[in-house]
Amino acid sequence: MSERLIPISVINENTVDAFAAHLESFADTLSDHERTALQSLLTSVLDPWERMRLRDPSQILSPEETEILRALEAEEDP
């Protein structure tokens, strides 16, 4: 195993935060085209339900369904 790989057992919130910071720094060096490719790659490894959650509702729902969803989001919690 590569010395650069981190065993799953030691991954915690701090590890994830550090990785995210390094990934953001790396992404800042990319062109728009390269950044889009990176975003597509990262999105492709997400769980399908998580990918769906990240999409704009109008890409999945009809205009009427999107309007209903927006109205429900605007309502206050009971």
N, C-alpha and C positions, 0 to 999 in steps of 0.2 A: 504494500500500500504506500502511496505517496506520502511523504512527510507533511505535505501541504494540506492534506485532507483532514478534516476535523471529525473525530468520532461522534456519532449521533448522541451518545451518552453525555457529552459535554456541551451540547448546544442548548443555550438558554436565551432569555430575552436580550441580554447584553451582547451575546454573539450575533444574534439576528440584527440588532441595531447597528453593530459595527459593520456587518456585512452590507447592510442597506446604505450606510454612509459611504463605504468604498464603492459600491455599485453606482450611487449617485455621482460621485466624483468621476468615475470612469465615464458615465453617460454624458457628463458635461463636456468631455473631450470629443464626442462623436458628432458627425454631421447629422442633419435632419434625417437623411436616408438611413444612416447607420443606427440612429436612435430608434427609428420606426422598426427596423429589423430586430433590434434588441428587445423592444417592447413586445413584438410579435412572438419572439422566442420565449420570453418570460411568461407571457399570457398562455402560450400553448401548453405549458406544464402545470397549469392550475387545474384544479378539479372543475369539471364542466359546470356545476352549479355556481362556483365562485366566478368563473368566466362570465356566466350569464348575468350575475349580480353587477359586474363592472360595466356592462353595456348600457347604453342609454335605452330606457324603456321604449322609446319610439322606434328603435331598431328591431324590437321583438313584437310589440303590441300594435294593434290597429290604432288609428287616431282616437276612436271612441274609447277604447280601453286605456289608452294613455291619459286621456282627459279624466277618466274615473280615478285612475291611480293618483294623478296629481291632486285631485280633489280630496282623496282620502289622506294623502300625505299632509295636506294643509289643515286637516281637522286636528283639534286638540285631543290629547289623550283623555279618556274618561277618568 
